[in-house]
Amino acid sequence: MSAVTRSILLFMLKAVAVVLPVVAVAVAWYVNADPFKVLGHYDCYLPDPVKYPVRVGINKGLITVTNFHDRLAEGRNYDAFIFGSSVSCYYDARTWASLADTTGLAGAYHFDSSGETLTAMADKVRYLHSIDQPIRYALVVLDPIIMAGDNTSGPAVVNPPQLHKSLCERIKYHYTFFRAATNADFFKSWIPYLLTGKAYANGRNLLFEPQPIVYDPAVNQEAIPQWDSVISVDPQAFYAEYPLIPSPDTVTVSPAVITPVKAEALRSIAEVFAAHGTDYKIIIGPNRNKVALNPADLQLMRQIFVPECVYDFSADMAYELECDTMLYDNTHYRPAYALRLMLRAYGK
């Protein structure tokens, strides 16, 4: 063995000797803390915000799928699903089920995820089909801005492990959370929290859940009654603390965002709905930015799905979101406005 080779090997051994203990400590801490609740099974992923006002933000897709199987194990039956991003959270599932099925027998469940892309939504619809889950009714909640998104790799938006087919995908999933929980950005907020018990947002990425969410596991539904109460009593105080962006004067049309990959995802959703004989509606809602769906995208969606089932409210109802009290923030409109959209879609 040459002197150069020996020097290289010695350097590598020293590097491993230095790095390995650090990695071991990081892994041990991560496994013990499980801050994102991805390693173990938990009976409650979104505890009472009054008792636990400081909560790490948990991947909603993980909550959705895990809670779904927990409720099935309890003996609950579901056949009506709301699909969408966090915007869809505030569509009341039981109210929607009564509109979709006037017999009152539909079992509703939110099958949503934060920042849901069209491809991730298709994964979830296909997943339900793969486990022979009946889908008698469906409501798909979209938005032109969200439809443009492609990010499926961050801790908040990565697909839950139940949807991963290969060992490589599962490893990548867990590495996503390990990396997020063992970097300086994480500890900038985590360490002050440990010292004070208060939520901090010192890093570039939001660690703690900002909304006091009350969670209903029976339908996987979120509500924010604390915020609703403040908005009802003193909206000026609420929006002073949670300011909204100014709404533009006019509506602008989004560029066409449905790529061939997204179109294929939509077709797979339509195929599953057709296979199940699903009675469905697709609502494309407005947004504070007054960005409307591109006509080419709307035309394509009406080619993929039954045209009469696609409702585009992104332009003609955009001006209603100039009213601040219809919104929690710049993205999420409140249940009363979601109900308004549902009633229009169902002709009520």
C-alpha positions, 0 to 999 in steps of 0.5 A: 500500500502506497503512502498516498493510499494510507494517508487517504484511508487514515483521513477517511477513518478520522472523518468517520470517527468524527462524523459518526458520533454526531450522526448517532446523537442526531438519530437518537434524538430524532427517534426519541422526540419524533417531533413530526409524529412520523415514526410511531402511531398516535391516537391524536395528531391534532390535540385540543388547542386549549390544552396544547396551544403550542403544537408542531405542524404535522403533515396533514396527508399522514393524519388523513390516511392514518386517521381514516384507517383508525376510524375504519378499525372502529367500524365506521363506514365511509363512501363520500370524500372531499379531496383538495388542499387545506382550502377544502378543510373548511367545507363542512363534510356533513353539510356537503354529504346532506347536499350530495345525498338527501337520504342522509346516509352518506358517510363523509370524510375529508381526504385532503392534504396541505398544498395538495397538487393534482398529482398527489390528489390522484395518488390518494384517489387511486389509493382508495380504489386500490383498497376497494373503498367505495366512492359513491360521492366526491367533492373536489375543491380546487383553486387556480393558484394551487393547481399551478403547484408542483411541490410534493417533497417538503415535510408539509406536503410529501405524500404519506407512507401508505401511498409509497410503493417502494422501499426507496420511496419510504426511505426518502419519506423518512429522510425528508423529516429527519433532515427537517428535524436536525438542521439549524433552521429547526432548532432556531425555533425548537430550542427557545420552545424548550426553554420557554414553552412558547411557539417561535418562528425564528427559522425560515420554515414555520415549525409550529401550527399557527392556527388553533385547530379543533379537530373532528376525527370522525370526518377528518375535519378542521375548525377554528372556533377561536378565530371565528369568535374573534372575527364575529366580535371584533374583526378589526382586531383579528385582521390587525393581528392577521393582516390580509393582502389588498385584493386587486381591483380586477380579475386576472387570468392565470396562465394555463397550468395543466401540464401533460402530467397533471392532465394524466393525473386528472384523467386517472381521477376521472377513471376511478370516479367512472369505475365507482359510478361516483356522483361528483362535483368539482369546485374551482373556487376564487382567491384573494388575488383574483386569479381566475382559471385559464379558459384552456384549463377549464376546457380541458377539465370539461373534456376529462370530466363530465362537463356539467360537474365542473364549476368554475367560480374563480372569476365571477365570485372573486369579488366576494373575497374583497370582504375580509370577514370571508377569510381566515388569511390570504389563502383560506376562506371561512366555512360560510363562504365554502357553504355559499360555493357548495349551495351554488354547485348543488343548485340550492 
